[in-house]
Each structure stands twice: as structure tokens, then as C-alpha cells.
Amino acid sequence: MIITGEKMTILRIYTDGGCSGNQSSENIGGWGAILEFGEHRKELHGGEKNTTNNRMEMTALISAFKAIKKPGQTIEIFSDSSYLMDCFRQKWYEKWEKNGWVNSTKKPVENKELWQELLIHARQHEISCFRVKGHVNLSSPATNTDALYKKFTEWNGSRFSFEDFLYVTKMNNRADELANIGIDEQRP
């Protein structure tokens, strides 16, 4: 499937989240999301204090889902969060729900309330999740785009062209920029 140059009938969501000062008591988090449908694009961002990187990754996707006006969409989600993508792709949540929101180490699932909210939204649509390498500087001569494309196809299959990979990476970088705006807006 070609992402660039086609009239899209699939809603695509690109998300990123981050946390400045992660693991400290005075950290600031931000998230960014981009929704694309055909020629339409919507960018979202936000942030909060005293959070975590994973919470911001999840908040980005929740916020994107909340911006969707009607259920039953076919959605492709692109994120550099292995935590988020692996949960959906490997269906960790099915075991968590079956085991009363306890993980494989018999501990309570972290971010349970966010996972539950995400699942409510995700179950209203047909979703596919794809992992992206984050923080890729495509304009740097040191960036080995061929190797990154190979890794992208290892993660996601061979359905994406090299041009698709470049476009997805560009959109992931924009979602990262939006997350940084969310962080900056939380600073005093």
C-alpha cells in the first residue's frame, strides 16, 4: 500500500510522547499526534507535569482517538513506542483483562486506567499498529536510511515502500516536534 501520492481511505495516526527529566519528581511530559485522512490533516499536542514517557505515548493515542468523529474507521497507527505497539500487536491486554489486570510477573499492570481508556477507543475501530524508529535525522549524511528501512520492514512487513518509510519517519518526527511543544508549554 502506498502512503504518499494516493487518495487515502484509511485514517492514519502518527503519535509520539516524551518526558523531560523522566524519573525525577519535577519532570515534564509532552505528547503529539497527527491524524491524516485523504487531504485532511489535524495536529494535536499537550503536556503535563510529573508523568512518564509511557503515559505520554499513551495519551497521544488516546487524544487522537478522541478527535475521531465516528466509529468504525479503518486506522493505521504509527508510533516509536514499542511499549504501545507491542501491547496491541501482541495482544498483551487480552491476558491482562483475563488475569484481572495483573501482568506476567503477578504485579498490577502499570497505567491500567490509560490502557482501559485506549481499549474502549480502539475497539470502536479496525486498527493496525506499526512501529517506527524514533528521532531519525533524515537529512544527516550519517543516517543510514537503507538500514533503517530494512529494520522498518522487519518490524512491519514488506508492504511499505522506501518512500512510505521516509514519509512515516517524517510524520513521526513531526509528532515528536509536537510533543516538544507540549513540554515547552508546561514550563514556567
C-alpha positions, 0 to 999 in steps of 0.5 A, a space after each residue: 500500500 502506498 502512503 504518499 501520492 494516493 487518495 487515502 481511505 484509511 485514517 492514519 495516526 502518527 503519535 509520539 510522547 516524551 518526558 523531560 527529566 523522566 524519573 525525577 519528581 519535577 519532570 515534564 511530559 509532552 505528547 503529539 499526534 497527527 491524524 491524516 485522512 485523504 487531504 485532511 490533516 489535524 495536529 494535536 499536542 499537550 503536556 503535563 507535569 510529573 508523568 512518564 514517557 509511557 503515559 505520554 505515548 499513551 495519551 497521544 493515542 488516546 487524544 487522537 482517538 478522541 478527535 475521531 468523529 465516528 466509529 468504525 474507521 479503518 486506522 493505521 497507527 504509527 508510533 516509536 513506542 514499542 511499549 504501545 505497539 507491542 501491547 496491541 500487536 501482541 495482544 498483551 491486554 487480552 491476558 491482562 483483562 483475563 488475569 484481572 489486570 495483573 501482568 506476567 510477573 503477578 504485579 498490577 499492570 502499570 497505567 491500567 486506567 490509560 490502557 482501559 481508556 485506549 481499549 474502549 477507543 480502539 475497539 470502536 475501530 479496525 486498527 493496525 499498529 506499526 512501529 517506527 524508529 524514533 528521532 531519525 535525522 533524515 537529512 544527516 549524511 550519517 543516517 543510514 536510511 537503507 538500514 533503517 528501512 530494512 529494520 522498518 520492514 522487519 518490524 512491519 512487513 514488506 508492504 511499505 515502500 522506501 518512500 512510505 518509510 521516509 514519509 512515516 519517519 517524517 510524520 513521526 518526527 513531526 509528532 515528536 516536534 509536537 510533543 516538544 511543544 507540549 513540554 515547552 508549554 508546561 514550563 514556567 
